[in-house]
Every structure is written in structure tokens, then in C-alpha cells.
């Protein structure tokens, strides 16, 4: 995989950071995409470089067409090769709103990150993947698509769109040896969740066959597998990584 380049959106912190680090451990050159926190993004780059990997940080609003074009262009100029692996991980705020409170604009806010941004990015990276007859698209969903959490319909609806999008893209791109899969994490505490302990999350853990919270590494290992040659014959799949909390999309 040392000749591959991966773009991980929203990778200056949280789950995206760990995904980027695990890809870099496999020798993949990684683009750390961030929206506003340059310091955190450059810190991730330094961490990867200190372990012998290659990475660059590029700021871009991935819901903006021109920013996406610039992001991909700067990446290609830096690494002198196109993007081979696209991990659609970035999200925005995720407010919990009742049906009385939620608006269409709240739905659109979520769809911008889960549908619009992946589409804009795909359209910028797809032609070189077709030319090379190799590519990996990995969408990050959520177990909420099966749980259907109440007071969260804006987020649940947007994440549910990933299922159909992944399957449709997989059907269309398979003839070019481009695989498209989605990973649906369970509750995996990262920085934005604040202080979460096994005790404070006890009610959630009680329902899990594996009886523990997820770790970002658990999700990152699945992403790394789907990005590898070992996953050549896997496409159109929705992979749950949630300790057995749900059993299939």
C-alpha cells in the first residue's frame, strides 16, 4: 500500500485522526483534511511523520465545490499522484431535536456532510481511479440507522442515506475495480463527547454482547482492511462495528 494516497476528511481529531494514523502505519500517504483547527491537523501530521509515515494537512470546506477542487489539486501537486482511497468521515454539529423542534434546514445541515460532501469529493477523484482501475471509497455511517434514535431524526435520516448511496456507487463503479463500502460505528467516545467512562455509559454497555465501549482503533482497523488489497472482493457492504449492538443493515 506504500504507493497509495488516502484522503480522510475531518481527520484533525477524533475518529478521523485515528483512521489516518492507522492508514499511515500501512505505508499509505495520508491527507489530513480539516475545517478550521490548523494546529490540531499539523499535530497529526507530525505524529505520523515521527513514526516514519507521510502526511500533509490541507484545510478545506468539503461541502463547497471550489474548496473540494482545491483540496484535490493541492494533494496531487504535493504527492505527484492522484488520490486512491477516499474516507468520507467528516461531520458537523449533531443537535438532538424533537419533531416539534426540528426543521428542514436541520435536515439539510446533516445531508451536506453525509451526502453532498461525499458526492463532491467522489466527482473529483473518480477519473484517475477509473484510469488506474483501482480505488477505494469508504463512507462512515452510524449504528443509528438501525436503532432509529428518537429526537435525532435529522442525523438518523442523513446517515441512513449512506446505505443506499454506498450500494448504488458500488454497482456503478465495480466494473472499474473501485470498491465502495460503509462502516457503521457504535458509540465510540472521542474528544467531542467529553469525559465518557464505562460507568457513565453503563446503560449502553449493558446491551452489548462484547460488554465494552468502542475505541476509535476498532473503527480504524475496519477502514484499513477495506482500503487494503485483502478486501478486493468486498463492495457495496455496510459493516457494523459496534460490539454486536446491531446485526446487519
C-alpha positions as CSV (number, residue, x, y, z in Angstrom):
1,X,0.0,0.0,0.0
2,X,3.1,2.3,0.1
3,X,2.3,3.6,-3.3
4,X,-1.3,4.7,-2.4
5,X,-2.6,8.1,-1.3
6,X,-5.6,8.4,1.1
7,X,-7.8,11.4,1.8
8,X,-9.5,11.2,5.2
9,X,-12.0,14.1,5.7
10,X,-12.3,15.6,9.2
11,X,-9.1,13.9,10.3
12,X,-7.5,16.6,12.6
13,X,-9.1,14.9,15.6
14,X,-11.5,12.2,16.8
15,X,-12.2,9.1,14.7
16,X,-10.7,10.6,11.6
17,X,-7.4,11.2,13.2
18,X,-7.1,7.6,14.3
19,X,-8.2,6.3,10.8
20,X,-5.5,8.5,9.2
21,X,-2.8,7.2,11.7
22,X,-3.7,3.6,11.0
23,X,-3.6,4.0,7.3
24,X,-0.2,5.7,7.6
25,X,1.1,2.8,9.6
26,X,0.4,0.7,6.5
27,X,2.6,3.0,4.4
28,X,-0.2,4.9,2.8
29,X,0.4,8.6,2.2
30,X,-2.3,10.5,4.0
31,X,-4.1,13.8,3.5
32,X,-5.3,15.3,6.8
33,X,-8.3,17.4,6.0
34,X,-9.5,19.9,8.5
35,X,-12.0,22.8,8.5
36,X,-10.6,25.3,11.0
37,X,-8.1,23.7,13.5
38,X,-4.8,24.0,11.7
39,X,-2.8,23.4,14.9
40,X,-4.5,20.0,15.6
41,X,-4.1,19.0,11.9
42,X,-0.4,19.8,11.9
43,X,0.0,17.9,15.1
44,X,-1.5,14.8,13.5
45,X,0.9,15.2,10.5
46,X,3.9,15.5,12.9
47,X,2.8,12.3,14.8
48,X,2.6,10.4,11.5
49,X,6.0,11.7,10.3
50,X,7.7,10.8,13.6
51,X,6.6,7.2,13.0
52,X,8.1,7.3,9.5
53,X,4.9,8.0,7.6
54,X,4.0,10.6,5.0
55,X,1.2,13.1,5.6
56,X,0.1,16.6,4.7
57,X,-2.6,18.9,6.2
58,X,-5.0,20.7,3.9
59,X,-7.7,23.0,5.0
60,X,-11.0,22.8,3.0
61,X,-14.7,23.1,3.5
62,X,-15.7,19.8,1.9
63,X,-19.3,21.0,1.4
64,X,-18.0,23.7,-1.0
65,X,-17.4,22.7,-4.6
66,X,-14.4,25.0,-5.2
67,X,-12.8,24.1,-1.9
68,X,-13.0,20.4,-2.8
69,X,-11.4,21.1,-6.2
70,X,-8.5,23.0,-4.5
71,X,-8.1,20.2,-1.9
72,X,-7.7,17.5,-4.5
73,X,-5.4,19.7,-6.7
74,X,-3.1,20.6,-3.8
75,X,-2.9,16.9,-2.8
76,X,-2.0,15.8,-6.3
77,X,0.6,18.6,-6.6
78,X,2.2,17.6,-3.3
79,X,2.3,13.8,-3.8
80,X,2.6,13.9,-7.6
81,X,-0.1,11.2,-7.8
82,X,-3.9,11.1,-7.5
83,X,-5.9,10.0,-4.5
84,X,-6.5,6.3,-4.4
85,X,-8.5,6.0,-1.2
86,X,-11.3,8.3,-0.1
87,X,-12.6,8.1,3.5
88,X,-15.7,10.2,4.0
89,X,-15.6,10.8,7.7
90,X,-16.2,14.5,8.4
91,X,-19.4,15.6,10.2
92,X,-20.7,18.8,11.7
93,X,-22.7,19.5,14.8
94,X,-25.3,16.9,15.7
95,X,-28.1,18.5,17.7
96,X,-30.7,16.3,19.2
97,X,-34.1,17.8,18.3
98,X,-37.7,16.7,18.8
99,X,-40.0,16.6,15.8
100,X,-41.6,19.7,17.1
101,X,-38.3,21.5,17.2
102,X,-36.5,20.1,14.1
103,X,-36.7,22.0,10.7
104,X,-35.9,21.1,7.1
105,X,-32.8,23.3,7.5
106,X,-31.6,21.0,10.3
107,X,-32.0,18.0,8.0
108,X,-30.1,19.8,5.2
109,X,-27.3,20.6,7.7
110,X,-26.7,16.9,8.1
111,X,-27.2,16.0,4.5
112,X,-24.5,18.5,3.5
113,X,-21.9,16.4,5.3
114,X,-23.3,12.9,4.7
115,X,-24.4,13.2,1.0
116,X,-23.2,16.4,-0.6
117,X,-19.6,16.4,0.5
118,X,-19.0,12.7,-0.4
119,X,-20.5,13.4,-3.9
120,X,-18.4,16.5,-4.5
121,X,-15.3,14.5,-3.4
122,X,-16.1,11.5,-5.5
123,X,-16.5,13.5,-8.6
124,X,-13.0,15.0,-8.1
125,X,-11.2,11.7,-7.5
126,X,-13.1,9.3,-9.7
127,X,-11.5,9.7,-13.1
128,X,-7.9,8.8,-12.0
129,X,-9.4,5.8,-10.1
130,X,-11.1,4.7,-13.3
131,X,-7.9,5.2,-15.3
132,X,-5.9,3.1,-12.8
133,X,-8.6,0.5,-12.5
134,X,-8.3,0.7,-8.7
135,X,-9.9,2.7,-6.0
136,X,-11.5,2.6,-2.5
137,X,-14.4,4.7,-1.3
138,X,-15.2,4.2,2.4
139,X,-18.2,6.0,3.9
140,X,-18.5,6.4,7.7
141,X,-22.1,5.9,8.8
142,X,-23.5,5.1,12.2
143,X,-25.4,2.4,14.1
144,X,-28.3,4.9,14.5
145,X,-29.6,3.9,11.0
146,X,-30.7,0.7,12.7
147,X,-31.5,2.0,16.1
148,X,-33.6,4.9,14.9
149,X,-32.9,7.1,17.9
150,X,-35.7,9.4,18.9
151,X,-35.2,13.2,18.9
152,X,-32.4,12.6,16.4
153,X,-34.3,12.3,13.1
154,X,-32.2,14.8,11.3
155,X,-29.0,12.8,11.9
156,X,-30.5,9.4,11.6
157,X,-32.1,10.3,8.2
158,X,-28.8,11.7,6.8
159,X,-26.8,8.7,8.0
160,X,-29.4,6.3,6.5
161,X,-28.8,7.9,3.1
162,X,-25.3,6.5,3.2
163,X,-26.7,2.9,2.9
164,X,-28.3,3.4,-0.5
165,X,-25.6,5.7,-1.7
166,X,-22.9,3.1,-0.9
167,X,-24.8,0.3,-2.7
168,X,-25.6,2.4,-5.8
169,X,-22.0,3.7,-6.1
170,X,-20.7,0.1,-5.7
171,X,-22.9,-1.1,-8.6
172,X,-21.8,1.7,-10.9
173,X,-18.1,1.6,-10.1
174,X,-17.4,-2.1,-9.7
175,X,-16.5,-2.6,-13.4
176,X,-13.6,-0.3,-12.8
177,X,-12.3,-2.3,-9.8
178,X,-13.3,0.5,-7.5
179,X,-14.9,-0.7,-4.3
180,X,-17.4,1.2,-2.2
181,X,-18.3,0.3,1.4
182,X,-19.6,1.9,4.5
183,X,-18.6,1.4,8.1
184,X,-21.2,2.0,10.8
185,X,-19.6,2.6,14.2
186,X,-21.4,2.2,17.5
187,X,-20.9,4.7,20.3
188,X,-17.2,5.4,20.2
189,X,-16.2,8.2,22.5
190,X,-13.8,10.9,21.1
191,X,-13.0,14.4,22.1
192,X,-16.4,16.0,21.2
193,X,-18.1,13.6,23.6
194,X,-16.3,15.0,26.6
195,X,-15.5,12.7,29.5
196,X,-17.1,9.3,29.0
197,X,-16.4,6.3,31.3
198,X,-17.6,2.7,31.4
199,X,-19.6,3.7,34.4
200,X,-21.3,6.8,32.8
201,X,-22.1,4.7,29.7
202,X,-23.3,1.7,31.7
203,X,-26.8,1.6,30.3
204,X,-25.4,1.4,26.7
205,X,-22.8,-1.2,27.5
206,X,-25.3,-3.5,29.2
207,X,-26.9,-4.1,25.9
208,X,-23.7,-5.0,24.0
209,X,-22.6,-8.7,23.6
210,X,-18.9,-7.5,23.9
211,X,-19.8,-5.5,27.0
212,X,-17.5,-2.5,26.4
213,X,-17.4,0.8,24.7
214,X,-15.9,1.0,21.2
215,X,-12.5,2.6,20.7
216,X,-11.5,4.7,17.6
217,X,-9.0,2.0,16.8
218,X,-11.8,-0.6,16.4
219,X,-13.3,1.5,13.6
220,X,-9.9,2.4,12.1
221,X,-8.9,-1.2,11.7
222,X,-12.0,-2.0,9.7
223,X,-11.4,1.0,7.5
224,X,-7.8,0.0,6.9
225,X,-8.9,-3.5,6.0
226,X,-11.4,-2.2,3.5
227,X,-8.7,0.0,2.0
228,X,-6.4,-2.9,1.5
229,X,-5.9,-5.4,-1.3
230,X,-7.2,-8.1,1.1
231,X,-10.7,-6.5,0.6
232,X,-10.6,-6.7,-3.2
233,X,-13.8,-8.8,-3.4
234,X,-15.9,-6.7,-0.9
235,X,-18.1,-3.9,-2.2
236,X,-21.5,-2.4,-1.6
237,X,-21.4,-3.6,2.1
238,X,-22.5,-1.9,5.3
239,X,-20.2,-3.1,8.0
240,X,-21.3,-2.7,11.6
241,X,-18.5,-2.2,14.1
242,X,-20.4,-1.8,17.4
243,X,-19.7,-4.7,19.6
244,X,-22.8,-6.6,18.4
245,X,-25.3,-3.9,19.2
246,X,-26.9,-4.5,15.8
247,X,-26.7,-7.3,13.4
248,X,-26.9,-6.0,9.9
249,X,-28.2,-3.3,7.6
